[in-house]
Amino acid sequence: MIYRLQKKLILICGGSVLFVCLLLFLLISAASMNRLNEAIDSFIDIIAENGGDLPEPVKGAEDMQNPPPQELFREKARFDMRYFTARFDEQGNLVSAEIEKDPEVTEAEAKDYGTKVFEKNAERGWMEGYRYRKYETDTGWAILFAEGSMNRSMTQMQLISTGAVLFGAAVAILILIILLSRRVVKPTAEAYEKQQQFITDANHELKTPLTLIMTNLDIVEAEYGKNEWLDDIRSEGERMSALINELGLLTRMDEKALQQNYVHFNLSQEMEDLLTGFQILGEEKGKQISAEIEPGIQYYGDEEAIRRLLAILFENAVKYCDPGGEIRISLSGKRRPHIRVENTYQNVGEIELERLFDRFYRADKARTFTGGFGVGLSIAKAVVQNHRGEITAYRKDENQIGFKVILK
């Protein structure tokens, strides 16, 4: 159990760190690409507003202490930014391609780029390594392409570096979490081990006087005969002995010290055989039991533990089903068997479903005698967990409760 707690701590903390790092990387990527697009778009807008040519530098711009980014980008682009324009008439026919400012593109390529973009009906975007803008002119349409592959490559390299740093930081934090997780769960582990040791020691300490009491009881009965007071003592002694055994079993399950004998067995047949006895018990108490068991379901697990699980669920249903009520049991699924046990229970609205598997929890607040101790469902949960399965309790409707088990 402690190792499962440590694993969950690592998964939750490590997953949170990785998620935050990934989110940061995505936000940084989006912001960087958005800034790049805005910078190139501002350059394109300036050219478009100037009739397709880059305007002359603003006088005094070089004297500015803090020139705006558009001015810096424009002055830099004057020397190394390549661009060309594809022009169309009002009917959408390609008229010309102006490639004087981009010596690395041919007229055919420029026309091909222009045609493809014009068909997209998008005002801005990327076409291979070019950022473009489509705008209306006096004679029709113009699409201005600005070469941005170099700037985009630099941005991508920066993002790769940023991603590497974030990934390295996430890995480092994850390693620290793994190394420190044992120290974090150590107090809990120690408390849990002391609790388990206390239960184990208490079992041994209680068994000795209980055995002595039962032995003396046999002697008294042999000498004076049976009576109602001695019968009460025997009944309570047997209940205490059963409780001690169940607590010991639950402790061994938690510690995984219980021997697991995994074999292939017919789960359908096992369920039918066990159900026969409980159907007789249900009829004696006036409770109807119906079953839908899919035949031939094979399962690989601890047959004795699974039989104990089924017995706990069946006994729980018979014990708490309303007088004259109905119990429905089903088994389905070849690869992952699904077991459902449902019964009528008029007080289902008063039950805290999430606490049903807690040790010694009783739905009956008055804790009236029912023959149980409140640890049966805890044992059932331990059996399912040891088989890497899931067990849940649910309200089917206003007066029905059910238990679902999924075995893996």
C-alpha positions in Angstrom: 0.0 0.0 0.0 2.8 2.4 0.9 4.5 1.7 -2.4 1.2 2.4 -4.2 1.0 5.7 -2.3 4.6 6.6 -3.3 3.9 5.7 -7.0 0.7 7.9 -7.0 2.7 10.8 -5.5 5.3 10.5 -8.2 2.7 10.2 -10.9 0.7 13.2 -9.7 3.6 15.5 -9.0 5.6 14.4 -12.1 2.5 14.7 -14.3 1.7 18.1 -12.9 5.3 19.3 -13.6 5.3 17.9 -17.1 1.9 19.4 -17.8 3.0 22.9 -16.6 6.2 22.7 -18.6 4.3 21.7 -21.7 1.7 24.4 -21.2 4.5 27.0 -20.8 6.2 25.8 -24.0 2.9 26.0 -25.9 2.3 29.5 -24.6 5.8 30.7 -25.4 5.6 29.1 -28.9 2.3 30.8 -29.6 3.5 34.2 -28.3 6.8 33.9 -30.3 5.1 33.0 -33.5 2.5 35.7 -33.0 5.3 38.3 -32.5 7.0 37.1 -35.6 3.8 37.3 -37.7 3.1 40.7 -36.3 6.6 42.0 -37.2 6.4 40.7 -40.8 2.8 41.8 -41.2 3.8 45.3 -40.1 6.5 45.3 -42.8 4.1 44.0 -45.4 1.5 46.6 -44.4 4.0 49.4 -44.9 4.9 48.2 -48.3 1.2 47.8 -49.3 0.4 51.3 -48.1 3.3 52.6 -50.1 2.0 51.1 -53.4 4.3 48.0 -53.3 7.6 49.7 -52.5 9.4 50.1 -49.2 9.3 53.8 -48.2 12.4 55.9 -47.6 13.7 56.0 -44.0 12.1 58.5 -41.7 14.4 61.5 -41.1 15.6 61.6 -37.5 14.7 57.9 -36.9 18.4 57.2 -36.3 18.4 59.8 -33.5 15.5 58.1 -31.6 16.6 56.8 -28.3 13.9 54.1 -28.3 12.6 53.6 -31.9 9.5 51.5 -32.2 10.0 47.8 -33.2 8.4 48.5 -36.6 11.1 51.1 -37.4 13.9 48.8 -36.4 12.4 45.9 -38.4 11.8 48.1 -41.4 15.4 49.4 -41.4 16.8 45.9 -41.1 14.4 44.6 -43.7 15.6 47.3 -46.2 18.8 45.4 -46.5 17.9 41.7 -46.1 14.1 41.2 -46.5 13.1 39.9 -49.9 9.5 40.4 -51.2 7.5 40.2 -54.4 3.9 41.0 -55.5 1.4 39.1 -57.6 -1.3 41.3 -59.1 -4.8 40.3 -60.2 -7.6 42.1 -62.0 -11.1 42.5 -60.6 -12.2 39.2 -62.2 -9.4 37.3 -60.4 -7.2 36.8 -63.4 -3.4 36.9 -62.8 -2.0 40.1 -64.4 1.6 40.3 -63.4 4.3 39.3 -60.9 6.7 41.9 -59.6 9.9 40.1 -58.6 12.5 42.9 -58.6 12.9 42.8 -54.8 13.4 39.1 -54.6 16.1 37.8 -57.0 15.8 34.2 -55.7 12.3 33.6 -57.0 11.4 33.2 -60.7 8.4 34.8 -62.3 6.8 31.4 -62.8 7.2 30.6 -59.1 5.8 34.0 -58.1 2.7 33.5 -60.3 2.2 30.0 -59.0 2.4 31.2 -55.3 0.0 34.0 -56.2 -2.5 31.7 -57.8 -2.5 29.3 -54.9 -3.0 32.0 -52.3 -5.7 33.7 -54.3 -7.7 30.5 -54.4 -7.5 30.2 -50.6 -9.5 33.4 -50.0 -7.4 34.1 -46.9 -6.2 37.6 -46.1 -3.0 36.6 -44.3 -1.0 33.5 -43.9 2.1 31.5 -44.8 3.0 30.0 -48.2 6.0 27.8 -47.7 8.7 30.3 -46.5 6.8 33.4 -47.4 4.4 35.4 -45.3 1.7 37.0 -47.5 -1.1 39.5 -47.4 -4.0 39.8 -49.9 -5.4 43.3 -50.3 -7.7 45.2 -52.7 -6.3 47.8 -55.1 -7.7 50.3 -57.5 -7.3 47.8 -60.4 -8.2 44.6 -58.7 -6.2 42.6 -56.1 -2.6 42.3 -55.0 -0.9 39.6 -52.9 2.3 40.7 -51.3 4.8 38.0 -50.3 7.6 38.7 -47.8 10.4 36.1 -47.3 10.3 35.0 -43.7 12.0 31.6 -43.7 15.1 32.9 -42.0 13.2 34.7 -39.2 10.9 31.7 -38.8 13.9 29.3 -38.6 15.5 31.5 -36.0 12.3 31.6 -34.0 12.0 27.8 -34.3 15.6 27.4 -33.1 14.9 29.6 -30.1 11.8 27.5 -29.4 13.8 24.3 -29.6 16.2 25.7 -27.1 13.4 26.8 -24.8 11.8 23.4 -25.1 15.0 21.7 -24.3 15.5 23.8 -21.2 12.0 23.2 -20.0 12.2 19.5 -20.7 15.5 19.3 -18.8 14.0 21.2 -15.9 11.0 18.9 -15.9 13.3 15.8 -15.9 15.4 17.3 -13.1 12.4 18.0 -11.0 11.0 14.5 -11.7 14.2 13.0 -10.5 14.1 15.0 -7.4 10.5 14.0 -6.8 11.5 10.3 -7.2 14.4 10.7 -4.8 12.5 12.7 -2.2 9.1 10.8 -2.4 10.3 8.1 -0.1 11.2 10.7 2.5 7.8 12.4 2.0 5.8 9.2 2.6 8.1 7.9 5.3 6.1 9.2 8.2 2.9 7.8 6.7 4.7 4.5 6.1 5.9 4.3 9.6 2.5 5.1 11.0 0.9 2.5 8.7 3.5 -0.1 9.7 2.9 0.5 13.4 -0.8 0.2 12.8 -0.4 -3.1 11.0 2.0 -4.4 13.6 -0.5 -3.4 16.3 -3.2 -5.3 14.6 -0.9 -8.4 14.2 0.2 -8.2 17.8 -3.3 -7.7 19.1 -4.5 -10.7 17.1 -1.8 -12.9 18.8 -2.5 -11.4 22.2 -6.3 -11.9 21.9 -6.1 -15.4 20.6 -4.4 -16.8 23.7 -7.0 -15.6 26.3 -9.8 -16.3 23.9 -8.6 -19.9 23.5 -8.4 -20.2 27.3 -12.0 -18.8 27.7 -13.4 -21.2 25.1 -11.5 -24.2 26.7 -12.8 -23.3 30.2 -16.2 -22.9 28.7 -16.1 -26.5 27.4 -15.1 -27.7 30.9 -17.9 -25.7 32.6 -20.5 -27.1 30.1 -19.2 -30.6 30.6 -19.5 -30.2 34.4 -22.7 -28.2 34.8 -24.4 -28.6 31.4 -25.5 -26.0 28.9 -27.6 -23.0 29.7 -28.5 -19.7 28.0 -25.7 -17.7 29.7 -23.0 -20.2 28.6 -24.5 -20.2 25.1 -24.3 -16.4 25.0 -20.6 -16.6 26.1 -19.9 -19.2 23.4 -21.7 -17.1 20.7 -19.8 -13.9 21.5 -16.5 -15.9 21.8 -17.0 -17.4 18.3 -17.8 -13.9 16.9 -14.7 -12.5 18.5 -12.6 -15.3 17.1 -14.1 -14.7 13.6 -13.3 -11.0 13.9 -9.7 -11.7 14.9 -9.3 -14.0 11.9 -10.8 -11.5 9.5 -8.6 -8.7 10.8 -5.6 -10.9 10.4 -6.6 -11.8 6.8 -7.1 -8.1 6.0 -3.7 -7.2 7.4 -2.0 -9.9 5.3 -3.8 -8.7 2.2 -2.7 -5.1 2.8 0.9 -6.3 3.3 0.6 -8.7 0.3 1.9 -11.4 2.6 -1.0 -13.6 1.7 0.1 -16.5 -0.6 -1.4 -15.9 -4.1 -2.1 -19.1 -6.0 -2.9 -17.9 -9.5 -4.6 -20.5 -11.7 -6.9 -20.6 -14.7 -10.4 -21.5 -13.6 -14.0 -21.3 -14.8 -15.4 -18.2 -13.2 -18.9 -18.9 -14.5 -19.0 -22.3 -12.9 -17.5 -21.1 -9.6 -20.2 -18.4 -9.4 -23.0 -20.8 -10.2 -21.8 -23.3 -7.5 -21.5 -20.7 -4.9 -24.9 -19.1 -5.8 -26.8 -22.4 -5.2 -26.2 -22.2 -1.4 -27.2 -18.5 -1.3 -30.4 -19.1 -3.3 -31.5 -21.6 -0.6 -30.6 -19.1 2.1 -32.5 -16.3 0.3 -35.6 -18.5 -0.1 -35.6 -19.2 3.6 -35.6 -15.4 4.3 -38.2 -14.7 1.7 -35.8 -12.9 -0.7 -35.9 -13.8 -4.4 -32.5 -14.2 -6.2 -32.2 -14.1 -10.0 -29.0 -14.5 -11.9 -27.7 -14.0 -15.4 -24.4 -15.7 -15.7 -22.6 -15.8 -19.1 -21.3 -19.4 -19.5 -17.7 -20.3 -20.1 -16.0 -17.3 -18.7 -12.4 -18.2 -17.8 -10.3 -16.2 -15.4 -6.6 -16.3 -14.2 -6.4 -15.4 -10.6 -6.5 -16.7 -7.0 -9.5 -19.0 -7.1 -9.9 -19.1 -3.3 -9.7 -15.3 -3.0 -12.2 -14.7 -5.8 -14.6 -17.2 -4.2 -14.2 -15.2 -0.9 -15.0 -12.0 -2.9 -18.2 -13.5 -4.4 -19.3 -14.9 -1.0 -18.9 -11.5 0.7 -21.0 -9.8 -2.1 -23.7 -12.5 -2.0 -23.9 -12.6 1.8 -24.0 -8.8 1.9 -26.9 -8.7 -0.5 -28.9 -11.4 1.3 -28.2 -9.7 4.7 -29.2 -6.2 3.7 -31.9 -6.9 1.1 -35.4 -5.7 2.2 -37.8 -8.4 3.4 -39.5 -9.8 0.4 -37.1 -7.9 -1.8 -35.2 -9.0 -4.9 -31.5 -9.7 -5.5 -30.0 -9.7 -9.1 -26.6 -11.1 -9.9 -24.9 -11.0 -13.3 -21.6 -12.0 -14.9 -20.5 -11.0 -18.3 -17.3 -10.2 -20.3 -14.8 -12.6 -21.6 -11.5 -10.6 -21.5 -12.5 -8.4 -18.5 -15.2 -10.1 -16.4 -17.9 -7.7 -15.0 -19.7 -8.8 -11.9 -22.8 -7.0 -10.7 -24.8 -7.7 -7.5 -27.9 -5.5 -6.9 -30.5 -5.7 -4.2 -33.5 -3.7 -3.0 -32.7 -1.5 0.0 -35.2 1.2 1.0 -32.6 3.1 3.0 -30.1 3.4 0.1 -30.5 7.2 0.2 -28.9 7.3 3.7 -25.8 5.4 2.8 -22.4 7.1 2.3 -21.4 5.0 -0.7 -17.8 6.3 -0.7 -17.4 4.9 2.9 -18.8 1.4 2.3 -15.4 -0.1 1.9 -14.0 1.5 5.0 -13.1 -0.9 7.8 -15.8 -1.1 10.5 -18.1 1.2 8.6 -21.8 0.3 9.1 -24.6 1.9 7.2 -26.8 1.4 10.2 -26.0 4.4 12.4 -27.5 2.6 15.4 -25.1 -0.3 14.7 -27.8 -2.9 15.4 -26.7 -6.5 15.4 -26.6 -8.0 11.9 -24.0 -10.7 12.4 -21.3 -8.7 10.6 -18.3 -6.6 11.7 -18.1 -4.0 8.9 -14.9 -5.5 7.4 -16.3 -7.7 4.7 -16.4 -5.1 2.0 -12.9 -4.0 3.0 -11.7 -7.6 2.4 -13.6 -7.6 -0.9 -11.9 -4.4 -2.0 -8.4 -5.8 -1.0 -9.1 -9.0 -3.1 -10.1 -6.9 -6.2 -7.1 -4.6 -5.8 -4.7 -7.6 -5.5 -6.1 -8.7 -8.9 -5.6 -5.1 -10.3 -9.4 -4.7 -10.7 -12.0 -2.1 -9.7 -14.9 -2.3 -7.3 -17.5 0.4 -6.9 -20.9 0.8 -5.1 -23.7 2.7 -6.7 -27.4 3.6 -6.3 -29.4 2.1 -9.1 -32.6 4.0 -8.2 -34.4 5.2 -5.1 -34.6 1.8 -3.4 -31.8 -0.3 -5.0 -28.1 -0.5 -4.3 -25.5 -2.3 -6.4 -21.9 -3.4 -6.4 -19.9 -3.6 -9.6 -16.6 -5.5 -9.9 -14.3 -5.4 -13.0 -11.5 -8.0 -13.0 -8.4 -7.6 -15.1 
